[in-house]
């Protein structure tokens, strides 16, 4: 069996930056064990699998070790493949997912704008132990649907962070979002998810479902410019829309080929 595969760098206009994702196009679903094996073999933070169905597409995402409920950069990469390489004729593409409902991506010139659920952080947590895990005392720690949300004093603090990945992996959450007000953007962030096989994710669209409503309320503005300040780095253009958030970015093709199994 041959499976078309595309390696796309998301949230960037240039290869070797942004967040790399693999996108695999299937004629029909194959076993979960094979999907997981492909994702492990790709060894990228996410591999997206898409199957065309009823005028849209079904979409699933896998890290090298597990399936996840929501992934932004691999959704953007999937839309890029369909619009730019598969010549999808519509202005929007609809993805049906198993745990995050329907996701819509609209092509707007060079940007691909995703419509995602808003997942604002909820109650404040104790900061106990986070100084040791992060190497710096947080200003605030909040919980969210899947992640722990940590606010630091400055962009420099976020950039200089050297966390203890073993300690972070022991937390009962998907990952840890670390954020601060930006110097040349509205806010910056980094995302650590060693518990699901991703020590640091270069650019995390799904984390912005939490970041956007938080910073929109704090900064009292709905349109936000965000930079994820990982080593590769990435840029996101966001809107707070109440129960939904708009997350837009660019993408660049690195590789295309076929998997033989």
C-alpha positions as a LaTeX table, in Angstrom:
\begin{tabular}{lrrr}
\hline
Residue & $x$ (\AA) & $y$ (\AA) & $z$ (\AA) \\
\hline
Unk1 & 0.00 & 0.00 & 0.00 \\
Unk2 & 1.23 & 3.49 & $-0.91$ \\
Unk3 & 0.17 & 6.45 & 1.23 \\
Unk4 & 0.90 & 10.00 & 0.00 \\
Unk5 & 2.81 & 11.98 & 2.64 \\
Unk6 & 3.67 & 15.66 & 2.87 \\
Unk7 & 6.04 & 17.30 & 5.35 \\
Unk8 & 4.86 & 20.88 & 5.94 \\
Unk9 & 6.30 & 23.60 & 8.18 \\
Unk10 & 3.34 & 25.43 & 9.73 \\
Unk11 & 3.03 & 28.97 & 11.09 \\
Unk12 & 5.91 & 30.15 & 8.92 \\
Unk13 & 6.53 & 31.20 & 5.32 \\
Unk14 & 9.96 & 29.52 & 5.19 \\
Unk15 & 11.14 & 25.94 & 5.65 \\
Unk16 & 13.34 & 25.09 & 8.64 \\
Unk17 & 11.18 & 27.24 & 10.92 \\
Unk18 & 7.66 & 27.03 & 12.33 \\
Unk19 & 6.30 & 23.64 & 13.40 \\
Unk20 & 6.81 & 20.62 & 11.11 \\
Unk21 & 3.90 & 18.25 & 10.61 \\
Unk22 & 3.36 & 15.22 & 8.43 \\
Unk23 & 0.11 & 14.99 & 6.48 \\
Unk24 & $-0.99$ & 11.58 & 5.16 \\
Unk25 & $-3.92$ & 11.20 & 2.77 \\
Unk26 & $-5.83$ & 7.92 & 3.07 \\
Unk27 & $-8.56$ & 6.45 & 0.88 \\
Unk28 & $-10.13$ & 4.88 & 3.97 \\
Unk29 & $-9.20$ & 4.44 & 7.61 \\
Unk30 & $-6.64$ & 1.78 & 8.45 \\
Unk31 & $-6.00$ & 0.30 & 11.89 \\
Unk32 & $-5.08$ & 2.59 & 14.77 \\
Unk33 & $-1.96$ & 0.54 & 15.41 \\
Unk34 & $-0.67$ & 1.26 & 11.89 \\
Unk35 & $-1.56$ & 4.96 & 12.20 \\
Unk36 & 0.40 & 5.11 & 15.44 \\
Unk37 & 3.32 & 3.22 & 13.92 \\
Unk38 & 3.47 & 5.69 & 11.01 \\
Unk39 & 3.46 & 8.63 & 13.44 \\
Unk40 & 6.25 & 7.01 & 15.47 \\
Unk41 & 8.27 & 6.38 & 12.30 \\
Unk42 & 7.80 & 9.99 & 11.17 \\
Unk43 & 9.00 & 11.12 & 14.62 \\
Unk44 & 7.49 & 14.61 & 14.24 \\
Unk45 & 5.45 & 16.25 & 16.97 \\
Unk46 & 2.29 & 15.48 & 14.98 \\
Unk47 & 1.20 & 13.39 & 12.01 \\
Unk48 & $-2.22$ & 14.22 & 10.57 \\
Unk49 & $-4.31$ & 11.63 & 8.73 \\
Unk50 & $-7.17$ & 12.75 & 6.49 \\
Unk51 & $-9.92$ & 10.83 & 4.68 \\
Unk52 & $-12.37$ & 12.55 & 2.33 \\
Unk53 & $-15.99$ & 12.07 & 3.35 \\
Unk54 & $-19.32$ & 13.75 & 2.45 \\
Unk55 & $-17.91$ & 16.91 & 0.90 \\
Unk56 & $-15.34$ & 17.40 & 3.64 \\
Unk57 & $-12.67$ & 15.42 & 5.42 \\
Unk58 & $-12.23$ & 13.39 & 8.56 \\
Unk59 & $-9.09$ & 14.34 & 10.45 \\
Unk60 & $-7.06$ & 12.66 & 13.19 \\
Unk61 & $-3.74$ & 13.60 & 14.80 \\
Unk62 & $-1.02$ & 11.42 & 16.35 \\
Unk63 & 2.18 & 12.26 & 18.22 \\
Unk64 & 4.92 & 9.60 & 18.14 \\
Unk65 & 3.31 & 7.97 & 21.18 \\
Unk66 & $-0.44$ & 8.76 & 21.25 \\
Unk67 & $-3.51$ & 10.17 & 19.50 \\
Unk68 & $-4.47$ & 13.70 & 20.61 \\
Unk69 & $-7.81$ & 15.48 & 20.81 \\
Unk70 & $-6.80$ & 18.69 & 19.03 \\
Unk71 & $-3.79$ & 19.93 & 17.08 \\
Unk72 & $-3.51$ & 23.32 & 15.41 \\
Unk73 & $-0.34$ & 23.20 & 13.35 \\
Unk74 & $-1.15$ & 19.82 & 11.77 \\
Unk75 & $-4.66$ & 21.11 & 10.93 \\
Unk76 & $-3.11$ & 24.15 & 9.24 \\
Unk77 & $-0.66$ & 21.85 & 7.42 \\
Unk78 & $-3.55$ & 19.62 & 6.27 \\
Unk79 & $-5.44$ & 22.63 & 4.92 \\
Unk80 & $-2.29$ & 23.83 & 3.14 \\
Unk81 & $-1.90$ & 20.44 & 1.44 \\
Unk82 & $-5.53$ & 20.37 & 0.32 \\
Unk83 & $-5.66$ & 23.98 & $-0.93$ \\
Unk84 & $-2.19$ & 24.31 & $-2.45$ \\
Unk85 & $-1.23$ & 20.79 & $-3.53$ \\
Unk86 & $-4.53$ & 18.93 & $-3.99$ \\
Unk87 & $-6.24$ & 22.02 & $-5.49$ \\
Unk88 & $-9.31$ & 21.94 & $-3.24$ \\
Unk89 & $-11.68$ & 24.25 & $-5.17$ \\
Unk90 & $-13.62$ & 25.85 & $-2.29$ \\
Unk91 & $-12.61$ & 28.79 & $-0.08$ \\
Unk92 & $-13.08$ & 26.74 & 3.05 \\
Unk93 & $-12.36$ & 23.16 & 4.01 \\
Unk94 & $-14.29$ & 21.39 & 6.76 \\
Unk95 & $-12.65$ & 18.77 & 8.97 \\
Unk96 & $-14.71$ & 16.44 & 11.13 \\
Unk97 & $-12.76$ & 15.29 & 14.19 \\
Unk98 & $-13.50$ & 12.66 & 16.79 \\
Unk99 & $-12.99$ & 14.72 & 19.93 \\
Unk100 & $-13.10$ & 18.39 & 18.88 \\
Unk101 & $-16.14$ & 18.49 & 16.59 \\
Unk102 & $-16.04$ & 20.22 & 13.22 \\
Unk103 & $-13.10$ & 22.49 & 12.42 \\
Unk104 & $-13.22$ & 24.92 & 9.49 \\
Unk105 & $-10.18$ & 26.41 & 7.76 \\
Unk106 & $-10.52$ & 29.34 & 5.35 \\
Unk107 & $-7.87$ & 30.36 & 2.84 \\
Unk108 & $-7.27$ & 34.12 & 2.96 \\
Unk109 & $-4.53$ & 35.09 & 0.50 \\
Unk110 & $-1.37$ & 33.59 & 2.02 \\
Unk111 & $-2.94$ & 32.86 & 5.40 \\
Unk112 & $-4.89$ & 29.80 & 6.47 \\
Unk113 & $-7.39$ & 30.78 & 9.16 \\
Unk114 & $-8.64$ & 28.09 & 11.52 \\
Unk115 & $-11.86$ & 28.30 & 13.52 \\
Unk116 & $-11.24$ & 26.53 & 16.84 \\
Unk117 & $-13.10$ & 26.22 & 20.15 \\
Unk118 & $-12.16$ & 28.75 & 22.83 \\
Unk119 & $-10.74$ & 27.06 & 25.92 \\
Unk120 & $-9.99$ & 29.83 & 28.41 \\
Unk121 & $-8.03$ & 28.94 & 31.54 \\
Unk122 & $-10.25$ & 28.33 & 34.54 \\
Unk123 & $-9.30$ & 28.43 & 38.20 \\
Unk124 & $-6.00$ & 29.51 & 39.71 \\
Unk125 & $-3.68$ & 26.79 & 40.98 \\
Unk126 & $-0.97$ & 26.76 & 43.62 \\
Unk127 & 2.46 & 27.75 & 42.32 \\
Unk128 & 4.14 & 25.23 & 44.65 \\
Unk129 & 6.75 & 23.16 & 42.84 \\
Unk130 & 6.71 & 25.16 & 39.61 \\
Unk131 & 9.84 & 27.15 & 40.49 \\
Unk132 & 11.75 & 23.87 & 40.68 \\
Unk133 & 10.21 & 22.49 & 37.46 \\
Unk134 & 10.70 & 25.67 & 35.42 \\
Unk135 & 13.76 & 27.19 & 37.06 \\
Unk136 & 11.87 & 30.43 & 37.70 \\
Unk137 & 9.01 & 31.50 & 39.96 \\
Unk138 & 5.76 & 32.01 & 38.00 \\
Unk139 & 3.53 & 35.03 & 38.50 \\
Unk140 & 0.42 & 32.85 & 38.14 \\
Unk141 & $-0.56$ & 29.25 & 37.42 \\
Unk142 & $-4.00$ & 28.38 & 36.01 \\
Unk143 & $-5.69$ & 25.19 & 34.89 \\
Unk144 & $-7.30$ & 24.62 & 31.49 \\
Unk145 & $-9.14$ & 21.80 & 29.74 \\
Unk146 & $-5.99$ & 19.84 & 28.84 \\
Unk147 & $-3.01$ & 21.94 & 29.89 \\
Unk148 & $-1.49$ & 23.88 & 32.77 \\
Unk149 & $-1.13$ & 27.60 & 32.02 \\
Unk150 & 1.83 & 29.48 & 33.51 \\
Unk151 & 2.30 & 33.27 & 33.34 \\
Unk152 & 5.81 & 34.70 & 33.66 \\
Unk153 & 6.99 & 38.25 & 34.20 \\
Unk154 & 8.53 & 38.99 & 30.79 \\
Unk155 & 9.25 & 37.73 & 27.29 \\
Unk156 & 12.89 & 37.30 & 28.28 \\
Unk157 & 11.85 & 34.93 & 31.08 \\
Unk158 & 9.91 & 32.81 & 28.58 \\
Unk159 & 12.78 & 32.77 & 26.08 \\
Unk160 & 15.41 & 31.87 & 28.70 \\
Unk161 & 13.37 & 29.08 & 30.29 \\
Unk162 & 15.15 & 25.73 & 30.80 \\
Unk163 & 12.55 & 23.41 & 32.33 \\
Unk164 & 13.00 & 20.04 & 33.98 \\
Unk165 & 11.31 & 17.80 & 31.39 \\
Unk166 & 11.25 & 14.77 & 33.66 \\
Unk167 & 9.35 & 16.73 & 36.30 \\
Unk168 & 6.94 & 18.19 & 33.72 \\
Unk169 & 6.21 & 14.70 & 32.39 \\
Unk170 & 4.90 & 13.75 & 35.83 \\
Unk171 & 2.14 & 16.38 & 35.80 \\
Unk172 & $-1.42$ & 15.20 & 35.18 \\
Unk173 & $-2.01$ & 17.19 & 31.98 \\
Unk174 & $-1.29$ & 17.11 & 28.26 \\
Unk175 & 1.30 & 19.88 & 28.51 \\
Unk176 & 2.40 & 23.17 & 30.04 \\
Unk177 & 1.80 & 26.52 & 28.33 \\
Unk178 & 4.22 & 29.24 & 29.44 \\
Unk179 & 3.43 & 32.81 & 28.42 \\
Unk180 & 4.17 & 36.51 & 28.97 \\
Unk181 & 3.34 & 39.85 & 27.38 \\
Unk182 & 5.37 & 40.33 & 24.21 \\
Unk183 & 7.89 & 43.05 & 23.38 \\
Unk184 & 7.06 & 43.24 & 19.64 \\
Unk185 & 3.87 & 41.18 & 19.73 \\
Unk186 & 0.84 & 41.09 & 21.99 \\
Unk187 & 2.09 & 37.97 & 23.76 \\
Unk188 & 4.66 & 35.20 & 23.49 \\
Unk189 & 4.54 & 31.58 & 24.56 \\
Unk190 & 6.29 & 28.21 & 24.68 \\
Unk191 & 4.70 & 24.78 & 25.05 \\
Unk192 & 6.12 & 21.70 & 26.74 \\
Unk193 & 4.44 & 18.28 & 26.49 \\
Unk194 & 6.89 & 15.51 & 27.47 \\
Unk195 & 3.98 & 13.41 & 28.79 \\
Unk196 & 2.76 & 12.88 & 25.19 \\
Unk197 & 6.20 & 12.47 & 23.65 \\
Unk198 & 6.92 & 16.10 & 22.72 \\
Unk199 & 9.52 & 17.76 & 24.96 \\
Unk200 & 8.92 & 21.18 & 23.40 \\
Unk201 & 6.49 & 21.84 & 20.57 \\
Unk202 & 7.83 & 24.55 & 18.21 \\
Unk203 & 4.45 & 26.24 & 17.52 \\
Unk204 & 1.22 & 25.06 & 19.12 \\
Unk205 & $-2.06$ & 26.13 & 17.54 \\
Unk206 & $-4.23$ & 24.34 & 20.11 \\
Unk207 & $-2.48$ & 26.13 & 22.99 \\
Unk208 & $-3.75$ & 29.38 & 21.50 \\
Unk209 & $-7.30$ & 28.25 & 22.24 \\
Unk210 & $-6.26$ & 28.95 & 25.83 \\
Unk211 & $-3.87$ & 31.85 & 25.21 \\
Unk212 & $-6.15$ & 33.97 & 23.03 \\
Unk213 & $-9.11$ & 34.35 & 25.43 \\
Unk214 & $-6.72$ & 35.00 & 28.34 \\
Unk215 & $-4.76$ & 37.77 & 26.61 \\
Unk216 & $-7.84$ & 39.22 & 24.87 \\
Unk217 & $-9.41$ & 39.88 & 28.26 \\
Unk218 & $-6.20$ & 41.14 & 29.84 \\
Unk219 & $-5.23$ & 43.45 & 26.96 \\
Unk220 & $-8.85$ & 44.40 & 26.17 \\
Unk221 & $-8.49$ & 43.69 & 22.44 \\
Unk222 & $-9.91$ & 41.01 & 20.16 \\
Unk223 & $-7.25$ & 40.88 & 17.42 \\
Unk224 & $-3.92$ & 39.62 & 18.67 \\
Unk225 & $-0.47$ & 39.04 & 17.20 \\
Unk226 & 1.35 & 36.12 & 18.82 \\
Unk227 & 4.84 & 34.68 & 18.56 \\
Unk228 & 5.86 & 31.28 & 19.91 \\
Unk229 & 9.46 & 31.81 & 20.95 \\
Unk230 & 10.79 & 28.26 & 20.59 \\
Unk231 & 14.11 & 27.63 & 18.85 \\
Unk232 & 12.36 & 27.32 & 15.46 \\
Unk233 & 9.78 & 30.02 & 16.24 \\
Unk234 & 6.43 & 30.77 & 14.65 \\
Unk235 & 3.93 & 33.58 & 14.09 \\
Unk236 & 0.17 & 33.49 & 14.62 \\
Unk237 & $-2.58$ & 36.01 & 13.88 \\
Unk238 & $-5.51$ & 35.48 & 16.25 \\
Unk239 & $-9.00$ & 36.75 & 17.01 \\
Unk240 & $-11.11$ & 36.23 & 20.10 \\
Unk241 & $-14.68$ & 35.44 & 18.97 \\
Unk242 & $-16.32$ & 34.49 & 22.26 \\
Unk243 & $-16.89$ & 30.75 & 22.21 \\
Unk244 & $-14.53$ & 30.37 & 19.22 \\
Unk245 & $-11.06$ & 31.63 & 18.35 \\
Unk246 & $-9.59$ & 32.34 & 14.93 \\
Unk247 & $-5.97$ & 31.26 & 14.53 \\
Unk248 & $-4.22$ & 32.06 & 11.24 \\
Unk249 & $-0.77$ & 31.43 & 9.87 \\
Unk250 & 1.29 & 30.60 & 6.80 \\
Unk251 & 2.88 & 27.29 & 5.77 \\
Unk252 & 5.71 & 26.01 & 3.60 \\
Unk253 & 6.22 & 22.64 & 1.92 \\
Unk254 & 9.45 & 20.83 & 2.82 \\
Unk255 & 8.93 & 17.34 & 1.37 \\
Unk256 & 6.44 & 15.18 & $-0.48$ \\
Unk257 & 6.53 & 11.47 & $-1.21$ \\
Unk258 & 4.85 & 8.15 & $-0.44$ \\
Unk259 & 4.88 & 5.70 & 2.44 \\
Unk260 & 5.22 & 2.03 & 1.45 \\
Unk261 & 3.70 & $-0.50$ & 3.85 \\
\hline
\end{tabular}
